[in-house]
Amino acid sequence: MDFTILSGTANPRLSSAIAAELGTKAGECGISRFPDGEVSIQLRAPVRRRQVFLVQPTSPPVDQHLIELLALADACRRASAERITAVVPYFGYSRSDKRHGRHEPITASMVADLMQAVGIQHVLAVDVHAPQIEGFFRIPMDSLSGVGILCEAVAKDLAQGTVVVSPDAGRVKTATEYAQQLGAPVIILHKHRRSGTETAVTHVVGDVRDRPCLIIDDMISTGGTIADSIQALLDMGARADITVAATHGLLLEGAQERLSRAAIRRVFVTDTIDNGARSWSNLRVVSIASLLADAIRRSMCEEVPGELTGAFGLGDS
């Protein structure tokens, strides 16, 4: 079956790289905005009876990029696309996976409903913050793992004796994956959340004295969690030789300043998000285009989700 790759405005650079891996070019579509901010979509590539892959991370500005994705999907459905797959390298609202109080939305579930309502039939994402989000969909939803690609990149830069550090209990499984691939022990930090934006490290599980550290996470937004983790490790005697690796580099205001301290050797992120911070000398951006291109190939071959999961190290949740 013929296929078309279309891109929203969130990360056209990644869309082009995925298309190149597949030996094609991204299809053309016009995306503009009316004076009041409403989005206007016009398809300029044929999609009738074709598999369509919409590449659009719902990164900041999240609502704008989400509406673009929904509008693109609706346009493809109305143009008689055979199958619509949303390639969402970064899945916004993934932290809103449950209610912390009685009067709160579960926004990740709402987003899943919206995607299905406009005709999306399959979702491909990378390292979704909350694995249980898969359960919000009634269509196939696969979360690929960026750990292998990041491990390959950081392994060339790590000092001997490095330990892998999980910044909280929720990232222990991911830290273990890094540790297994790098042949390193795992250290766990325990945190106490003071507010929605502020946390404090209460204690460190494991010995970090005079050891270089690799701190891992699924995303870096403001850099506050990573900065607090680094300070806790240094206070416990860790060597001032720290590498940071995270799949999603949102790198919001203040993140570069917080992560530019002398103790940090490198910060590795993937290109799931086009963060515009490529002038940051310590930042290394690793491409996941080949990972997503391989997943698209397998999707077109109609491999069942279990086969796709086993091939790409998806979560078993």
C-alpha positions as CSV (number, residue, x, y, z in Angstrom):
1,M,0.0,0.0,0.0
2,D,1.2,3.5,-0.8
3,F,2.0,5.8,2.1
4,T,2.4,9.5,2.8
5,I,4.3,11.2,5.6
6,L,2.9,14.6,6.6
7,S,4.3,17.0,9.2
8,G,2.8,19.6,11.4
9,T,4.8,22.6,12.5
10,A,6.1,21.2,15.7
11,N,9.2,19.3,14.3
12,P,9.5,19.4,10.5
13,R,13.2,18.6,10.8
14,L,12.5,15.2,12.4
15,S,9.7,14.6,9.8
16,S,12.2,15.1,7.0
17,A,14.7,12.9,8.6
18,I,12.2,10.1,9.0
19,A,11.1,10.4,5.4
20,A,14.7,10.3,4.3
21,E,15.2,7.1,6.2
22,L,12.3,5.6,4.3
23,G,13.6,6.8,1.0
24,T,11.0,9.4,0.4
25,K,10.1,13.0,1.1
26,A,7.5,14.4,3.5
27,G,4.3,15.4,1.7
28,E,3.3,19.0,1.4
29,C,0.5,20.6,3.3
30,G,-0.3,24.2,4.0
31,I,-0.6,25.2,7.7
32,S,-1.5,28.8,8.5
33,R,-3.4,30.7,11.1
34,F,-6.2,33.2,10.9
35,P,-5.8,36.6,12.7
36,D,-7.7,35.2,15.7
37,G,-5.3,32.2,16.0
38,E,-7.5,29.5,14.5
39,V,-5.5,27.0,12.4
40,S,-6.1,26.4,8.7
41,I,-5.0,23.2,7.1
42,Q,-4.8,22.4,3.4
43,L,-3.5,19.0,2.1
44,R,-1.2,19.3,-1.0
45,A,-0.3,15.7,-1.2
46,P,-2.6,12.8,-2.3
47,V,-3.8,10.7,0.6
48,R,-6.8,8.8,-1.0
49,R,-6.4,5.0,-0.2
50,R,-3.0,5.6,1.2
51,Q,-1.5,5.0,4.7
52,V,-0.8,8.4,6.2
53,F,1.7,9.0,9.0
54,L,1.2,12.3,10.7
55,V,4.5,13.4,12.5
56,Q,3.7,15.9,15.2
57,P,5.0,15.9,18.8
58,T,2.6,17.7,21.1
59,S,5.4,19.8,22.5
60,P,5.1,23.4,23.7
61,P,2.9,25.2,22.8
62,V,1.1,22.0,23.5
63,D,-2.5,23.0,22.7
64,Q,-1.5,24.6,19.4
65,H,0.4,21.6,18.3
66,L,-2.4,19.2,19.5
67,I,-5.1,21.1,17.5
68,E,-2.8,21.0,14.4
69,L,-2.5,17.2,14.7
70,L,-6.3,16.8,15.1
71,A,-7.0,19.0,12.2
72,L,-4.5,17.2,10.0
73,A,-6.1,13.9,10.9
74,D,-9.6,15.2,10.2
75,A,-8.5,16.5,6.8
76,C,-6.9,13.1,5.9
77,R,-10.1,11.2,7.0
78,R,-12.3,13.5,4.9
79,A,-9.9,13.0,1.9
80,S,-10.4,9.2,2.1
81,A,-7.1,8.1,3.6
82,E,-7.0,4.3,4.1
83,R,-5.3,4.4,7.5
84,I,-4.1,7.3,9.7
85,T,-1.2,6.8,12.1
86,A,-0.2,9.6,14.5
87,V,3.5,9.6,15.1
88,V,3.7,11.6,18.3
89,P,7.4,11.4,19.5
90,Y,6.6,13.5,22.5
91,F,3.1,13.0,24.0
92,G,1.9,16.1,25.7
93,Y,-0.3,15.9,28.8
94,S,1.1,12.5,29.6
95,R,1.7,13.6,33.2
96,S,-2.0,14.1,33.7
97,D,-2.7,10.3,33.8
98,K,-4.7,10.2,37.1
99,R,-6.6,12.5,39.4
100,H,-4.8,13.8,42.5
101,G,-8.1,15.3,43.8
102,R,-11.8,14.8,43.2
103,H,-12.2,17.8,40.9
104,E,-9.5,17.3,38.4
105,P,-9.5,16.1,34.8
106,I,-7.5,13.2,33.4
107,T,-6.3,15.1,30.5
108,A,-4.2,12.3,28.9
109,S,-7.4,10.3,28.6
110,M,-9.2,13.3,27.1
111,V,-6.5,13.7,24.5
112,A,-6.7,10.0,23.6
113,D,-10.4,10.3,23.1
114,L,-9.9,13.4,20.8
115,M,-7.3,11.5,18.7
116,Q,-9.7,8.6,18.1
117,A,-12.7,10.9,17.4
118,V,-10.9,12.5,14.4
119,G,-10.1,9.2,12.8
120,I,-6.6,8.3,14.1
121,Q,-6.3,4.5,14.0
122,H,-2.8,4.0,15.5
123,V,-0.5,6.0,17.7
124,L,3.3,5.7,17.8
125,A,5.0,7.6,20.6
126,V,8.4,7.5,22.4
127,D,9.0,7.0,26.1
128,V,5.5,8.2,27.3
129,H,5.8,9.6,30.8
130,A,3.0,7.3,32.2
131,P,2.9,3.8,30.6
132,Q,-0.7,3.3,31.6
133,I,-1.8,5.9,29.0
134,E,-1.9,3.0,26.5
135,G,-5.0,1.9,28.4
136,F,-6.8,5.2,27.5
137,F,-6.8,4.1,23.8
138,R,-9.2,1.7,22.1
139,I,-6.8,1.6,19.1
140,P,-3.2,0.3,18.9
141,M,-0.9,2.6,20.9
142,D,2.8,1.8,20.9
143,S,5.4,3.6,23.0
144,L,8.9,3.0,21.6
145,S,12.0,3.1,23.9
146,G,14.7,5.7,23.2
147,V,17.0,4.0,25.8
148,G,19.0,2.0,23.3
149,I,19.8,5.0,21.1
150,L,20.8,7.1,24.1
151,C,22.9,4.4,25.6
152,E,24.8,4.0,22.3
153,A,25.5,7.8,22.3
154,V,26.4,8.2,26.0
155,A,28.6,5.1,26.2
156,K,31.3,6.9,24.1
157,D,31.4,9.7,26.6
158,L,31.2,8.0,30.1
159,A,34.1,7.8,32.5
160,Q,35.0,4.4,33.9
161,G,33.1,3.4,37.0
162,T,30.0,5.5,36.2
163,V,26.8,4.7,38.1
164,V,23.3,5.1,36.6
165,V,21.1,7.4,38.8
166,S,17.3,7.3,38.8
167,P,16.0,10.7,39.9
168,D,13.0,9.2,41.6
169,A,11.3,5.9,42.2
170,G,9.2,6.2,39.1
171,R,12.2,6.0,36.8
172,V,13.8,2.9,38.4
173,K,12.7,0.6,35.6
174,T,14.2,3.0,33.0
175,A,17.4,3.4,35.0
176,T,17.7,-0.4,35.2
177,E,17.5,-0.6,31.4
178,Y,20.3,1.9,31.1
179,A,22.4,0.0,33.7
180,Q,21.9,-3.3,31.9
181,Q,23.0,-1.9,28.6
182,L,25.9,0.0,30.0
183,G,27.0,-2.6,32.6
184,A,26.7,-0.2,35.5
185,P,25.1,-0.3,39.0
186,V,21.9,1.7,39.7
187,I,21.5,4.4,42.3
188,I,18.0,5.6,43.4
189,L,17.1,9.1,44.7
190,H,14.0,9.5,46.8
191,K,12.1,12.8,46.6
192,H,9.5,14.6,48.5
193,R,7.2,16.8,46.5
194,R,6.7,20.2,48.2
195,S,4.4,21.6,45.5
196,G,3.4,21.1,41.9
197,T,6.7,22.6,40.7
198,E,9.1,22.0,43.7
199,T,10.6,18.8,45.0
200,A,13.4,17.9,47.4
201,V,15.7,14.9,47.5
202,T,15.4,13.2,50.9
203,H,17.9,10.4,50.6
204,V,20.2,8.5,48.2
205,V,20.0,4.6,47.9
206,G,23.5,3.3,47.0
207,D,27.1,4.4,47.2
208,V,28.1,7.3,45.0
209,R,31.3,8.3,46.8
210,D,34.0,9.3,44.3
211,R,31.9,7.9,41.4
212,P,31.0,9.6,38.1
213,C,27.2,9.6,37.6
214,L,24.8,9.3,34.7
215,I,21.4,10.8,35.7
216,I,18.6,9.6,33.5
217,D,15.0,10.8,33.0
218,D,12.3,10.7,30.4
219,M,12.2,14.5,30.0
220,I,13.9,17.7,31.0
221,S,11.5,20.6,31.3
222,T,12.9,23.4,33.6
223,G,15.9,21.3,34.8
224,G,14.9,21.7,38.4
225,T,14.7,18.0,39.2
226,I,18.0,17.3,37.6
227,A,19.7,20.2,39.3
228,D,18.4,19.1,42.7
229,S,19.6,15.5,42.0
230,I,23.0,16.7,41.1
231,Q,23.3,18.7,44.3
232,A,22.2,15.7,46.3
233,L,24.8,13.5,44.6
234,L,27.6,16.0,45.2
235,D,26.6,16.3,48.8
236,M,27.0,12.5,49.1
237,G,30.5,12.7,47.7
238,A,29.9,11.9,44.0
239,R,32.7,13.0,41.7
240,A,32.0,16.3,39.9
241,D,31.8,14.4,36.6
242,I,28.1,14.1,35.8
243,T,26.3,13.2,32.5
244,V,22.6,13.7,32.0
245,A,20.5,11.7,29.5
246,A,16.8,12.2,28.8
247,T,14.6,11.3,25.9
248,H,12.6,14.6,25.7
249,G,14.5,17.9,25.9
250,L,11.7,20.5,26.4
251,L,14.4,22.7,27.9
252,L,12.1,25.5,29.0
253,E,13.2,28.9,30.3
254,G,15.9,28.5,32.9
255,A,16.8,24.9,32.1
256,Q,20.1,25.8,30.3
257,E,21.2,28.0,33.1
258,R,20.5,25.3,35.7
259,L,22.3,22.6,33.8
260,S,25.4,24.7,32.8
261,R,27.2,24.1,36.1
262,A,30.8,22.9,36.0
263,A,30.0,19.5,37.4
264,I,28.0,18.5,34.3
265,R,30.0,17.1,31.5
266,R,27.3,16.6,28.9
267,V,23.5,16.7,28.5
268,F,22.1,14.2,26.0
269,V,18.5,14.4,24.6
270,T,16.8,13.1,21.5
271,D,15.2,15.1,18.7
272,T,11.7,14.3,19.7
273,I,11.3,18.0,20.3
274,D,12.8,20.8,18.3
275,N,13.9,22.9,21.3
276,G,16.0,25.4,19.4
277,A,18.9,25.1,22.0
278,R,21.5,23.8,19.5
279,S,23.9,26.6,20.4
280,W,24.3,25.1,23.9
281,S,27.9,23.7,23.8
282,N,27.3,20.9,26.4
283,L,24.1,19.7,24.7
284,R,24.1,16.6,22.5
285,V,21.0,15.9,20.4
286,V,20.6,12.3,19.2
287,S,18.3,11.5,16.4
288,I,15.5,9.0,16.7
289,A,14.6,9.2,13.0
290,S,15.8,5.6,12.3
291,L,13.8,4.2,15.3
292,L,10.6,5.8,14.1
293,A,11.3,4.9,10.5
294,D,11.7,1.2,11.4
295,A,8.5,1.3,13.4
296,I,6.7,2.8,10.4
297,R,8.0,0.1,8.2
298,R,6.8,-2.6,10.6
299,S,3.4,-0.9,10.9
300,M,3.0,-0.9,7.1
301,C,3.8,-4.7,7.1
302,E,0.9,-5.0,9.5
303,E,2.9,-6.7,12.3
304,V,0.8,-7.2,15.4
305,P,1.5,-4.9,18.3
306,G,3.3,-7.7,20.2
307,E,5.8,-8.1,17.4
308,L,6.4,-4.4,17.3
309,T,6.7,-4.3,21.0
310,G,9.3,-7.0,21.1
311,A,11.4,-5.5,18.4
312,F,11.7,-2.0,19.9
313,G,11.8,-2.6,23.6
314,L,8.4,-1.2,24.4
315,G,7.1,-1.1,27.9
316,D,5.4,-4.3,29.1
317,S,2.8,-2.4,31.0
